Amino acid sequence: NMKVHYKLTYFYIRGRGEPIRMLFHLAGVQFEDKRLQLEDWPKLKNSTPFGSLPMLEFDNQQLGQSQAITRYLATRFGLSGRTPMEEAQVDALADCIVDFLNAIDEFHLVAVGLVSGSKGELYERVFTPAKDKLLMIMKKQLKKNGSGWLVGNSITSVDLHLGCCVEQMMDESGKDGGEILKGFEEIREHQRKVFSHPRIVPYIENRPYSPF
């Protein structure tokens, strides 16, 4: 059985690539972590399936779209839920995170300096309501599930997804967890649990610095 060579291409940032990188580390599966500078992107763009990153390559195949990549790998690595219903719950919660990221896009672009605008105004108008909506959903799910993980009784890809999302919230808003997660202590506890996983800790300690 030949070992699969996985190559993940994404920008030098964490963003939508980080939960996928963490998934490899959690599974203990080696992969090539290709981190592109923005100026190298235009010449690669047309060779990607959808003109976007992240992109996963293996067995002479290319897979685009972060959710599809996550789903594929999580299923292969046994981190996608243990029953069809758990898998569906993982997908549904991941969709909520994507909805959040799409909802805050205007804030995100200003926060990371790609577009000019009033960060403070967008924080109040765009970011805060979307954040509170997402965190309320996740808080309810953690309470209902009761294991400390979002789905089932062990860690799945959506736990990584939420952990990275919370980290991004803090980075982009420039506010600490106390302020961002006020009233959502369960989420703070959950993120600590994810980021203190023995397979995730070495990755977090050694990953290249990126601002967001």
N, C-alpha and C positions, 0 to 999 in steps of 0.2 A: 504494500500500500504506500504509494508515493506521498510524501508530505506536501500539502498544498502550500504554495508560496503566495501569501496575501500581500498586496500592496495597497495602502490607503493613501490617496492624494487629497490634501486639503490645504487651506492657507496656513500660514505660520501661527494663526490665532487659535483659540480654543473653540469658541462658537459652536456650530452644528457638528463639528468633527470630534469634539472631545468625548461625548458619551460613547462613540464608536471606538476610539482609542482605549478608553477605560474597559470596554467590553472585552477586547483582546487581552488586556492585562488580567482582568478578573478570570477569564477562561484559561489563562496561562498559555496562550497561543502566540507564537512569534509572528510578527508582521513587519513589513517595511513601512515606516512612518514618514511618508514624503510630505514635507512642509514647504509650500510654495510662497515666494514673495509676490506681492501684488503685481509687480512689473513683469513677472514671468507668465502671468495668467493669459493675456491675450493670445500668445502663440500656441497655448495648449487648448484653449477653449473649444475650438472646432473638433478636437479629437475626443471630447467627452460625450457621453450619450445624450445629455440634455443641455449642454452648454453651461453646466453649473458643477460645483463641487459641494460635498465630497464625492469621490469616485473610488470604488473598490475594484481592483483587478486581481484575477486568479484564474488558473486553467484557461488562459487565452480568452477570458470573458471579461466584460466590463459591466459593472452595476452602478447606476446613479441613484440619487435621491436618498437623503440620510435615513428616512424612516424605513425604506425598503432594505437598505444595507443593514441597519440595526436588526430588523426583523429576521433577515436571512441568517446573519451570524448568531443571533441569540437562539434561534431554533437549532442551528447546527451545534452550538455549544451547550445546549440544555439550560439556557437562561431566559426562556421566553414564557415561562409558566408551565405547569405540569399536566394540565388538562386543557381541552379545547376552550372551556369557559375561562380558565385563568389566562390563556393566550389572548382571548378576546378582551378581557379586562385590561391586560397590559397594553394592547393596541389602543383601546379607548382612552386610557389615561395619557398615553403618549400623544394621541390626537389633541387632547386638551392642552398639552404643553406646546404643541405646534400652533394651535389656535392663539395661545398667549403670545408666542414669538411673532406671529403675523400681526397680532393686534398692536404690539408695541413697536412695530417697524420704524415708524416715524421718529419716535424717541430714540431708538437704537442707533439710527443713522446719524443723529445729532450727537448723541453721547460718545460715539466712537470717532467723531470728527470727519465723517464722510460728507455730511451736509451741514450747512449753517442754519441755526435756529435757536430758539430760546429753550435751553435744557430744563430750566425751572418750570416754565409754563407747560411743557410737554410732560414733565414728571407728574404734575398735578392732574392734567387733563387726560393723558393717554396711559401713562405707565401705572399710576396708583390703582385706578379702577380695574385694569386688566390683571394686575398682580393680586389684588384682594380676591378677585373672582377665582383665579387659579388656585391660590393657597387655601381658600375655603373648600374647594372640591377635594384637594389633596388631604387636608386636615380631616374631613369627614371620612375619606377612604381609609386613612390610617387608623382612625378610631374604630371604624366598622370592621376592618380586617383584624386588628388586634395583635398582630405578630411582631410589630415594629417595622415590617416591610409593607410595601403598597399592595402586593398581591401574593396570596398564598403564604407559606411559612418560611420562605427563603428569598434571597436576593434575586431580582430579575433585572432585565435591561431598563425598565422604567424607573427603578430606584436610582440607577446611574444618571438617567435622563433628568430626573428632578433635582438630584444633587448638583449637577452641572448647571442647571437652570437657576437655582438659588445662588450659586457662586456668581453667575453672570449678572444676576439682579444687583448684587452688592457691588460688583466691579463697575457696572455701567452707571449706577445711580450715584456712586461715590459715598454711599451711606452704609453703615455697618449692619450686621444681622439684627442687632437689638432694635433698630429703627424699622428696617424692612420687614422683620418677622414679628413685630409687636402684635400680640394676640394669636400668634401661630407658633407657640413653643414646640409643638409636636413636629413641625417642619424643621426647625432648628436641630432638634434631637435626631431626626431622621437623617439630615445631611451629615451630622457628625458620625452617625452609625455607618453610613455609606463610605465616607471619606476615611474612616478608621479601619476599614476592611483590610486584613493583612496583605491582600494582593493589590490593593489600590494605594496604600500608604507609600510604598517605594516609588510608584509611578509619580504620585503627586510631589514627592520630595525631589525627584530627579528630572521632571519634565522641563523642557525649555521655557524660559520666561516668555509670556505674552501678555499684553495689556488687557486683553478681553478675550 
